[in-house]
Amino acid sequence: MEKRIVECVPNFSEGRDKAVIKQITDAIEAAGGVKLLDVDPGEATNRTVVTFVGEPEAVLEAAFAGVKKAAEVIDMRHHKGAHPRMGATDVLPLIPIAGITLEECAELARGLARRIADELHVPTYCYEAAAFTPERRNLAVCRAGEYEALPEKMTCKEKAPDFGARAYDEGVARTGATAVGARDFLIAVNYNLNTTSTRRANAIAFDVREKGRPVREGNPITGKIVKDAAGNPVMKPGTLKACKAIGWYIDEYRIAQVSMNLTNISVTPLHVAFDEVCHAANERGVRVTGTEIVGLIPKRALIEAGRYFLAKQQRSTGIAESEIIRMAVKSMGLDDLKPFKPEEKVIEYLLAADDKRKKLVDMTCAEFAEETASESPAPGGGSIAAYMGALGAALGTMVANLSSHKAGWDDRWAMFSDWADKGHALMTELLHLVDEDTEAFNRIMAVFAMPKSTDEEKAARSAALQEATLYATQVPLRTMQTAFRAFEIVGAMAAEGNPNSVSDAGVGALAARSAVLGACLNVKINAAGLKDRAVADRLVAEAEELAARAQEAEREVLAVVEGKINS
């Protein structure tokens, strides 16, 4: 159910001509389906870093469009700048944000690199997670010698690009080569300190950063740096992997900060870095007063942090997403220097703000009831069944949360937190099905608007109707399957949860049973319109079995509830 979101951060070798830059960003946006988050040109580097996000397919198309336009409007034969570069589109990393893994992004990157070489005739290297060899994981290896080295590299077996290798020609001279890769999300973060000392901030940074600090003879601060046989400084590593950090003083805030780049948040998450900087600061008599996120952040980083700090307090994590994020904000002091607005800083929320479609689950209770009562046929019984299931799961989750915080039950908080997590996830899934059931009905209505003048149009309309009807049968069946899972939660809470809330668990069972039986009616009425009777009979048989099991599960839970009420 989680939306798949990929970020793309191409670097184009033009940072001075705003008209050229706009042509490239216009091409990216014209591809459709992506949100342009940032355009950051640099005059000295003569380079522009563009950031956009979207679902994988849309991001790939937008990235291809950007590379194509850059190849048309940038001539590398005339390019000069302070930053290393080898092509009009110099680097193009894909970054997993939500619902997709780094490995999947690496495969997408390789496919994009091949397409760029095949269709645009721009030579491409694959780097970082998309690299075909260990050496080429390092961008510097792919870009060695920069643009000027391409004539020699193009036909050298060891140095040639992964795709599009050929003798150096006018096309390569114009476009240069591009490095396409996949990497994890990089979080830029500053930790605010209750000191003005850059020296203290640097010391803390050296304590935690992966590179660490040079080993010295005698005095650890002023002693002679120890070097290895090759003449390189011997380093004492810091405590955090995938972490780069320095200390500095900020005039605007009149404080020192530890400025950090977390280059792989799967290795070192934000909350782990925060705790480690707090520990290192405390060891030096300094306190972290807050945290400043530079740029944007993926939602998962804040969710992981919020859940971490809740668990440290032995509090249930099965609560609303907004509350988990609020816990992260307060725990790390993200609003120390200025208000932290998730809707402006979290990538997924920025994307969601562009979705103008009105959802049933965003209505108030009164609005939802009025919309159901109106003369419109949707929302109907299927959406109501899903919502009843969501309420059943919500009641089970409520009992779990109350039980996790019950005085004298502290040794059981983790068990109840796990149940609350399950219940909250189930509730979220059923809320999604509220709108999906109405969408299934709308698909059928859309078919009736299709033309039917010719035999071909009639055939296409008939096929589309069968496809839409099948979908409209499968959605309530999914509602049944999902709502049935609520019995496990309300049953456990009736038996193990706070006895003062046992009636709430019972009402949850009633709601879950109503959800299953209600959705079953929708399966049957929609299956009646399927021409493939074997499929229809199979779906109805599965629905009827689930309905029977739901009634038995309801009886079992209510027996426990009645027993506790009457004891």
NUMARNU-292482 format. One line per field, with one value per residue (C-alpha): chain; x, y, z; residue number from 1. Coordinates in steps of 0.2 Angstrom, whole numbers, plus 5000, padded with zeros to 4 digits. Example, Ala and Ser with C-alpha at 12.3 -4.5 7.8 and 13.67 -1.06 7.14 Angstrom:
% NUMARNU-292482
cadena = c(A, A)
X = c(5062, 5068)
Y = c(4978, 4995)
Z = c(5039, 5036)
num = c(1, 2)
% end
This chain:
% NUMARNU-292482
cadena = c(A, A, A, A, A, A, A, A, A, A, A, A, A, A, A, A, A, A, A, A, A, A, A, A, A, A, A, A, A, A, A, A, A, A, A, A, A, A, A, A, A, A, A, A, A, A, A, A, A, A, A, A, A, A, A, A, A, A, A, A, A, A, A, A, A, A, A, A, A, A, A, A, A, A, A, A, A, A, A, A, A, A, A, A, A, A, A, A, A, A, A, A, A, A, A, A, A, A, A, A, A, A, A, A, A, A, A, A, A, A, A, A, A, A, A, A, A, A, A, A, A, A, A, A, A, A, A, A, A, A, A, A, A, A, A, A, A, A, A, A, A, A, A, A, A, A, A, A, A, A, A, A, A, A, A, A, A, A, A, A, A, A, A, A, A, A, A, A, A, A, A, A, A, A, A, A, A, A, A, A, A, A, A, A, A, A, A, A, A, A, A, A, A, A, A, A, A, A, A, A, A, A, A, A, A, A, A, A, A, A, A, A, A, A, A, A, A, A, A, A, A, A, A, A, A, A, A, A, A, A, A, A, A, A, A, A, A, A, A, A, A, A, A, A, A, A, A, A, A, A, A, A, A, A, A, A, A, A, A, A, A, A, A, A, A, A, A, A, A, A, A, A, A, A, A, A, A, A, A, A, A, A, A, A, A, A, A, A, A, A, A, A, A, A, A, A, A, A, A, A, A, A, A, A, A, A, A, A, A, A, A, A, A, A, A, A, A, A, A, A, A, A, A, A, A, A, A, A, A, A, A, A, A, A, A, A, A, A, A, A, A, A, A, A, A, A, A, A, A, A, A, A, A, A, A, A, A, A, A, A, A, A, A, A, A, A, A, A, A, A, A, A, A, A, A, A, A, A, A, A, A, A, A, A, A, A, A, A, A, A, A, A, A, A, A, A, A, A, A, A, A, A, A, A, A, A, A, A, A, A, A, A, A, A, A, A, A, A, A, A, A, A, A, A, A, A, A, A, A, A, A, A, A, A, A, A, A, A, A, A, A, A, A, A, A, A, A, A, A, A, A, A, A, A, A, A, A, A, A, A, A, A, A, A, A, A, A, A, A, A, A, A, A, A, A, A, A, A, A, A, A, A, A, A, A, A, A, A, A, A, A, A, A, A, A, A, A, A, A, A, A, A, A, A, A, A, A, A, A, A, A, A, A, A, A, A, A, A, A, A, A, A, A, A, A, A, A, A, A, A, A, A, A, A, A, A, A, A, A, A, A, A, A, A, A, A, A, A, A, A, A, A, A, A, A, A, A, A, A, A, A, A, A, A, A, A, A)
X = c(5000, 5014, 5017, 5034, 5044, 5061, 5072, 5083, 5097, 5105, 5120, 5121, 5136, 5129, 5127, 5128, 5115, 5098, 5089, 5099, 5095, 5077, 5076, 5082, 5071, 5056, 5059, 5060, 5043, 5035, 5038, 5025, 5022, 5036, 5038, 5053, 5059, 5075, 5086, 5103, 5115, 5133, 5142, 5160, 5157, 5147, 5135, 5117, 5110, 5092, 5081, 5064, 5054, 5040, 5035, 5049, 5042, 5039, 5056, 5064, 5055, 5059, 5077, 5079, 5070, 5083, 5098, 5091, 5088, 5105, 5114, 5105, 5109, 5126, 5142, 5156, 5169, 5166, 5164, 5175, 5171, 5178, 5169, 5175, 5164, 5164, 5147, 5133, 5123, 5138, 5130, 5112, 5109, 5092, 5088, 5075, 5063, 5048, 5041, 5057, 5074, 5091, 5094, 5078, 5084, 5101, 5092, 5082, 5098, 5106, 5091, 5091, 5110, 5108, 5093, 5103, 5117, 5106, 5094, 5104, 5121, 5128, 5141, 5136, 5145, 5136, 5142, 5139, 5125, 5122, 5141, 5145, 5162, 5168, 5180, 5166, 5156, 5167, 5162, 5180, 5185, 5172, 5176, 5195, 5203, 5186, 5180, 5197, 5202, 5187, 5197, 5208, 5195, 5182, 5191, 5202, 5194, 5198, 5192, 5178, 5160, 5148, 5136, 5139, 5158, 5164, 5179, 5179, 5168, 5160, 5145, 5155, 5165, 5149, 5139, 5153, 5149, 5136, 5137, 5121, 5119, 5109, 5113, 5104, 5097, 5109, 5103, 5112, 5110, 5117, 5117, 5116, 5128, 5127, 5144, 5152, 5168, 5172, 5186, 5174, 5162, 5176, 5182, 5164, 5163, 5180, 5174, 5159, 5163, 5168, 5185, 5189, 5205, 5224, 5234, 5247, 5263, 5262, 5249, 5233, 5230, 5247, 5258, 5266, 5254, 5258, 5260, 5260, 5273, 5266, 5267, 5248, 5241, 5236, 5218, 5208, 5190, 5175, 5160, 5148, 5149, 5143, 5145, 5155, 5156, 5165, 5162, 5158, 5152, 5136, 5135, 5116, 5112, 5128, 5131, 5143, 5136, 5142, 5138, 5135, 5131, 5123, 5128, 5118, 5104, 5101, 5118, 5117, 5100, 5096, 5091, 5107, 5118, 5109, 5111, 5130, 5133, 5124, 5135, 5151, 5146, 5142, 5159, 5167, 5155, 5144, 5126, 5116, 5101, 5093, 5094, 5093, 5088, 5096, 5085, 5072, 5070, 5062, 5047, 5055, 5069, 5057, 5046, 5061, 5067, 5050, 5047, 5065, 5062, 5044, 5052, 5065, 5051, 5043, 5028, 5017, 5022, 5005, 4999, 4996, 5009, 5008, 5011, 5026, 5033, 5029, 5039, 5054, 5053, 5053, 5065, 5079, 5074, 5070, 5061, 5075, 5080, 5064, 5047, 5049, 5035, 5034, 5023, 5037, 5052, 5046, 5047, 5031, 5021, 5026, 5021, 5004, 5000, 5000, 4986, 4971, 4959, 4946, 4947, 4932, 4944, 4949, 4931, 4924, 4913, 4898, 4903, 4906, 4889, 4881, 4890, 4884, 4866, 4866, 4858, 4876, 4878, 4895, 4901, 4891, 4890, 4908, 4916, 4905, 4911, 4929, 4926, 4918, 4933, 4944, 4934, 4935, 4954, 4955, 4946, 4958, 4972, 4965, 4964, 4982, 4988, 4978, 4985, 5003, 5002, 4992, 5000, 5008, 5009, 5026, 5034, 5021, 5022, 5032, 5019, 5005, 5015, 5017, 4998, 4995, 5007, 4998, 4981, 4986, 4993, 4977, 4967, 4977, 4975, 4956, 4955, 4964, 4950, 4937, 4942, 4947, 4930, 4923, 4936, 4931, 4913, 4919, 4929, 4913, 4904, 4918, 4915, 4897, 4904, 4914, 4909, 4899, 4895, 4906, 4908, 4926, 4920, 4907, 4920, 4932, 4918, 4913, 4931, 4933, 4917, 4922, 4939, 4931, 4918, 4932, 4941, 4925, 4923, 4941, 4941, 4927, 4935, 4951, 4941, 4934, 4952, 4959, 4944, 4945, 4962, 4955, 4948, 4966, 4969, 4952, 4952, 4969, 4964, 4948, 4958, 4974, 4970, 4965, 4949, 4941, 4941, 4935, 4918, 4928, 4936, 4919, 4912, 4928, 4923, 4905, 4912, 4924, 4910, 4899, 4913, 4916, 4898, 4895, 4909, 4903, 4887, 4897, 4907, 4891, 4882, 4898, 4902, 4885, 4891, 4906, 4904, 4918, 4907, 4922, 4931, 4914, 4910, 4928, 4927, 4910, 4915, 4930, 4919, 4906, 4919, 4926, 4909, 4906, 4923, 4920, 4903, 4912, 4926, 4914, 4905, 4922, 4927, 4910, 4910, 4926, 4920, 4903, 4913, 4924, 4909, 4899, 4914)
Y = c(5000, 5012, 5024, 5021, 5037, 5040, 5055, 5060, 5073, 5076, 5088, 5098, 5107, 5124, 5136, 5153, 5154, 5154, 5152, 5136, 5129, 5133, 5124, 5108, 5110, 5114, 5097, 5088, 5095, 5093, 5074, 5074, 5065, 5073, 5087, 5099, 5102, 5112, 5120, 5126, 5134, 5138, 5151, 5147, 5128, 5132, 5118, 5116, 5103, 5099, 5089, 5081, 5067, 5055, 5037, 5027, 5027, 5045, 5049, 5039, 5048, 5065, 5061, 5055, 5071, 5081, 5072, 5074, 5092, 5095, 5086, 5098, 5114, 5111, 5110, 5102, 5109, 5126, 5121, 5128, 5127, 5123, 5107, 5090, 5086, 5074, 5078, 5089, 5079, 5075, 5063, 5057, 5047, 5038, 5038, 5027, 5038, 5026, 5009, 5005, 4998, 5004, 4988, 4991, 5009, 5002, 4991, 5006, 5016, 5003, 5002, 5021, 5021, 5009, 5019, 5035, 5027, 5018, 5032, 5048, 5041, 5048, 5036, 5031, 5024, 5016, 5020, 5018, 5004, 5003, 4999, 4983, 4982, 4986, 5000, 5009, 5011, 5026, 5041, 5047, 5031, 5034, 5052, 5050, 5063, 5072, 5077, 5080, 5061, 5055, 5053, 5041, 5032, 5029, 5014, 5008, 4992, 4995, 5014, 5013, 5018, 5003, 5008, 5018, 5015, 5020, 5029, 5048, 5058, 5074, 5068, 5063, 5079, 5089, 5079, 5071, 5056, 5054, 5044, 5036, 5028, 5024, 5029, 5030, 5047, 5059, 5069, 5086, 5090, 5102, 5099, 5115, 5117, 5128, 5135, 5147, 5137, 5131, 5121, 5111, 5108, 5101, 5090, 5083, 5081, 5071, 5060, 5054, 5055, 5039, 5047, 5051, 5061, 5059, 5049, 5060, 5057, 5062, 5077, 5071, 5089, 5097, 5081, 5076, 5067, 5048, 5042, 5025, 5018, 5027, 5043, 5045, 5050, 5036, 5040, 5035, 5031, 5040, 5031, 5033, 5024, 5033, 5050, 5066, 5080, 5096, 5110, 5128, 5144, 5152, 5171, 5171, 5160, 5165, 5147, 5133, 5118, 5101, 5100, 5083, 5073, 5056, 5047, 5031, 5032, 5013, 5012, 5027, 5033, 5051, 5047, 5036, 5051, 5063, 5052, 5049, 5068, 5071, 5058, 5065, 5083, 5078, 5070, 5087, 5097, 5103, 5100, 5098, 5110, 5106, 5100, 5109, 5099, 5107, 5104, 5090, 5073, 5057, 5053, 5036, 5045, 5054, 5039, 5029, 5042, 5045, 5026, 5025, 5039, 5032, 5015, 5023, 5029, 5012, 5020, 5012, 5015, 5011, 5029, 5041, 5045, 5064, 5060, 5049, 5063, 5076, 5065, 5065, 5084, 5087, 5073, 5080, 5098, 5101, 5117, 5124, 5138, 5140, 5131, 5114, 5111, 5093, 5098, 5109, 5098, 5080, 5074, 5063, 5077, 5089, 5076, 5073, 5092, 5091, 5078, 5088, 5073, 5073, 5058, 5051, 5048, 5066, 5071, 5074, 5061, 5072, 5076, 5057, 5053, 5067, 5061, 5043, 5049, 5060, 5054, 5049, 5030, 5031, 5030, 5014, 4998, 4993, 5009, 5009, 4990, 4995, 5010, 4999, 4987, 5002, 5006, 4989, 4989, 5006, 5000, 4985, 4997, 5009, 4995, 4990, 5008, 5010, 4993, 4997, 5013, 5005, 5007, 4991, 4983, 4991, 4974, 4971, 4988, 4980, 4966, 4979, 4991, 4977, 4974, 4992, 4993, 4978, 4986, 5003, 4996, 4986, 5002, 5012, 4998, 4998, 5017, 5015, 5003, 5015, 5026, 5011, 5004, 5020, 5021, 5003, 5009, 5024, 5013, 5004, 5021, 5027, 5011, 5017, 5033, 5023, 5024, 5009, 5014, 5001, 4982, 4986, 4999, 4988, 4974, 4986, 4992, 4975, 4969, 4985, 4982, 4964, 4971, 4984, 4972, 4960, 4974, 4979, 4961, 4959, 4975, 4970, 4953, 4962, 4972, 4955, 4948, 4963, 4966, 4948, 4951, 4963, 4948, 4943, 4960, 4962, 4944, 4946, 4963, 4955, 4941, 4951, 4969, 4982, 4974, 4991, 4992, 4975, 4981, 4992, 4976, 4968, 4983, 4981, 4962, 4968, 4981, 4968, 4956, 4969, 4974, 4956, 4952, 4969, 4967, 4950, 4957, 4968, 4953, 4944, 4958, 4962, 4944, 4942, 4953, 4943, 4932, 4920, 4910, 4899, 4915, 4922, 4906, 4905, 4923, 4920, 4904, 4912, 4927, 4915, 4905, 4921, 4927, 4911, 4912, 4930, 4925, 4912, 4923, 4936, 4924, 4918, 4936, 4941, 4926, 4932, 4949, 4944, 4932, 4947, 4959, 4947, 4940)
Z = c(5000, 5003, 4989, 4980, 4979, 4972, 4973, 4958, 4960, 4943, 4942, 4926, 4919, 4918, 4933, 4925, 4910, 4918, 4902, 4898, 4916, 4914, 4898, 4907, 4922, 4910, 4901, 4918, 4923, 4906, 4908, 4921, 4937, 4947, 4959, 4957, 4974, 4971, 4958, 4965, 4952, 4957, 4947, 4952, 4949, 4933, 4939, 4944, 4956, 4953, 4965, 4960, 4967, 4961, 4958, 4949, 4932, 4932, 4939, 4925, 4912, 4919, 4922, 4903, 4898, 4908, 4901, 4883, 4885, 4893, 4879, 4867, 4876, 4884, 4874, 4885, 4873, 4881, 4899, 4913, 4931, 4949, 4951, 4944, 4929, 4913, 4905, 4901, 4914, 4925, 4938, 4940, 4956, 4961, 4979, 4988, 4998, 5002, 4996, 4987, 4991, 4986, 4976, 4966, 4963, 4957, 4944, 4938, 4937, 4926, 4915, 4913, 4910, 4895, 4888, 4889, 4879, 4867, 4863, 4866, 4862, 4878, 4886, 4903, 4919, 4933, 4950, 4969, 4972, 4953, 4949, 4940, 4948, 4966, 4960, 4951, 4966, 4969, 4958, 4957, 4949, 4935, 4933, 4934, 4922, 4920, 4903, 4896, 4899, 4888, 4872, 4880, 4891, 4878, 4869, 4884, 4890, 4909, 4908, 4895, 4900, 4905, 4890, 4874, 4872, 4855, 4847, 4853, 4841, 4839, 4849, 4864, 4863, 4864, 4878, 4887, 4898, 4912, 4928, 4933, 4950, 4966, 4983, 5000, 5006, 5013, 5027, 5031, 5049, 5062, 5080, 5091, 5106, 5121, 5117, 5105, 5104, 5087, 5094, 5106, 5092, 5081, 5095, 5096, 5077, 5077, 5091, 5081, 5062, 5053, 5048, 5066, 5070, 5067, 5080, 5088, 5098, 5116, 5117, 5108, 5103, 5099, 5097, 5080, 5068, 5067, 5049, 5041, 5029, 5014, 5023, 5026, 5043, 5055, 5059, 5075, 5068, 5076, 5083, 5069, 5052, 5036, 5044, 5040, 5052, 5056, 5069, 5066, 5073, 5066, 5068, 5064, 5080, 5090, 5094, 5088, 5079, 5074, 5055, 5049, 5033, 5036, 5020, 5023, 5036, 5035, 5043, 5055, 5057, 5062, 5080, 5083, 5077, 5089, 5104, 5100, 5098, 5114, 5123, 5115, 5120, 5137, 5139, 5135, 5146, 5132, 5129, 5113, 5114, 5097, 5079, 5063, 5047, 5031, 5016, 5016, 5025, 5021, 5033, 5038, 5047, 5058, 5061, 5066, 5078, 5085, 5088, 5096, 5109, 5113, 5116, 5127, 5138, 5137, 5128, 5115, 5097, 5090, 5089, 5075, 5063, 5067, 5086, 5082, 5071, 5085, 5097, 5085, 5084, 5103, 5107, 5095, 5097, 5079, 5083, 5094, 5082, 5072, 5070, 5062, 5050, 5043, 5029, 5022, 5027, 5024, 5006, 5006, 5014, 5000, 4987, 4996, 4996, 4977, 4977, 4975, 4975, 4989, 5000, 5010, 5025, 5025, 5029, 5046, 5053, 5050, 5032, 5029, 5035, 5025, 5009, 5012, 5014, 4999, 4982, 4975, 4975, 4982, 4995, 4998, 5008, 5003, 5009, 5025, 5028, 5026, 5039, 5051, 5050, 5053, 5068, 5075, 5073, 5081, 5096, 5098, 5096, 5109, 5122, 5118, 5121, 5137, 5143, 5139, 5150, 5164, 5181, 5188, 5170, 5165, 5162, 5149, 5139, 5125, 5122, 5121, 5110, 5098, 5098, 5096, 5081, 5072, 5076, 5069, 5053, 5051, 5054, 5041, 5028, 5030, 5029, 5012, 5007, 5011, 4996, 4986, 4986, 4980, 4966, 4961, 4959, 4949, 4937, 4932, 4930, 4919, 4907, 4904, 4897, 4884, 4865, 4858, 4840, 4832, 4835, 4840, 4852, 4859, 4862, 4870, 4881, 4886, 4890, 4901, 4910, 4915, 4921, 4931, 4938, 4943, 4952, 4961, 4967, 4973, 4983, 4995, 4996, 5002, 5014, 5021, 5023, 5031, 5043, 5048, 5055, 5068, 5078, 5082, 5090, 5099, 5105, 5113, 5121, 5128, 5136, 5141, 5140, 5153, 5161, 5162, 5143, 5139, 5132, 5120, 5113, 5112, 5102, 5091, 5088, 5083, 5071, 5063, 5060, 5052, 5041, 5035, 5032, 5024, 5012, 5008, 5001, 4990, 4984, 4979, 4970, 4960, 4956, 4948, 4934, 4930, 4914, 4920, 4932, 4938, 4944, 4951, 4960, 4968, 4974, 4982, 4990, 4998, 5004, 5012, 5021, 5028, 5033, 5043, 5051, 5056, 5065, 5075, 5079, 5085, 5097, 5104, 5108, 5115, 5126, 5134, 5136, 5144, 5156, 5162, 5163, 5174, 5184)
num = c(1, 2, 3, 4, 5, 6, 7, 8, 9, 10, 11, 12, 13, 14, 15, 16, 17, 18, 19, 20, 21, 22, 23, 24, 25, 26, 27, 28, 29, 30, 31, 32, 33, 34, 35, 36, 37, 38, 39, 40, 41, 42, 43, 44, 45, 46, 47, 48, 49, 50, 51, 52, 53, 54, 55, 56, 57, 58, 59, 60, 61, 62, 63, 64, 65, 66, 67, 68, 69, 70, 71, 72, 73, 74, 75, 76, 77, 78, 79, 80, 81, 82, 83, 84, 85, 86, 87, 88, 89, 90, 91, 92, 93, 94, 95, 96, 97, 98, 99, 100, 101, 102, 103, 104, 105, 106, 107, 108, 109, 110, 111, 112, 113, 114, 115, 116, 117, 118, 119, 120, 121, 122, 123, 124, 125, 126, 127, 128, 129, 130, 131, 132, 133, 134, 135, 136, 137, 138, 139, 140, 141, 142, 143, 144, 145, 146, 147, 148, 149, 150, 151, 152, 153, 154, 155, 156, 157, 158, 159, 160, 161, 162, 163, 164, 165, 166, 167, 168, 169, 170, 171, 172, 173, 174, 175, 176, 177, 178, 179, 180, 181, 182, 183, 184, 185, 186, 187, 188, 189, 190, 191, 192, 193, 194, 195, 196, 197, 198, 199, 200, 201, 202, 203, 204, 205, 206, 207, 208, 209, 210, 211, 212, 213, 214, 215, 216, 217, 218, 219, 220, 221, 222, 223, 224, 225, 226, 227, 228, 229, 230, 231, 232, 233, 234, 235, 236, 237, 238, 239, 240, 241, 242, 243, 244, 245, 246, 247, 248, 249, 250, 251, 252, 253, 254, 255, 256, 257, 258, 259, 260, 261, 262, 263, 264, 265, 266, 267, 268, 269, 270, 271, 272, 273, 274, 275, 276, 277, 278, 279, 280, 281, 282, 283, 284, 285, 286, 287, 288, 289, 290, 291, 292, 293, 294, 295, 296, 297, 298, 299, 300, 301, 302, 303, 304, 305, 306, 307, 308, 309, 310, 311, 312, 313, 314, 315, 316, 317, 318, 319, 320, 321, 322, 323, 324, 325, 326, 327, 328, 329, 330, 331, 332, 333, 334, 335, 336, 337, 338, 339, 340, 341, 342, 343, 344, 345, 346, 347, 348, 349, 350, 351, 352, 353, 354, 355, 356, 357, 358, 359, 360, 361, 362, 363, 364, 365, 366, 367, 368, 369, 370, 371, 372, 373, 374, 375, 376, 377, 378, 379, 380, 381, 382, 383, 384, 385, 386, 387, 388, 389, 390, 391, 392, 393, 394, 395, 396, 397, 398, 399, 400, 401, 402, 403, 404, 405, 406, 407, 408, 409, 410, 411, 412, 413, 414, 415, 416, 417, 418, 419, 420, 421, 422, 423, 424, 425, 426, 427, 428, 429, 430, 431, 432, 433, 434, 435, 436, 437, 438, 439, 440, 441, 442, 443, 444, 445, 446, 447, 448, 449, 450, 451, 452, 453, 454, 455, 456, 457, 458, 459, 460, 461, 462, 463, 464, 465, 466, 467, 468, 469, 470, 471, 472, 473, 474, 475, 476, 477, 478, 479, 480, 481, 482, 483, 484, 485, 486, 487, 488, 489, 490, 491, 492, 493, 494, 495, 496, 497, 498, 499, 500, 501, 502, 503, 504, 505, 506, 507, 508, 509, 510, 511, 512, 513, 514, 515, 516, 517, 518, 519, 520, 521, 522, 523, 524, 525, 526, 527, 528, 529, 530, 531, 532, 533, 534, 535, 536, 537, 538, 539, 540, 541, 542, 543, 544, 545, 546, 547, 548, 549, 550, 551, 552, 553, 554, 555, 556, 557, 558, 559, 560, 561, 562, 563, 564, 565, 566, 567)
% end
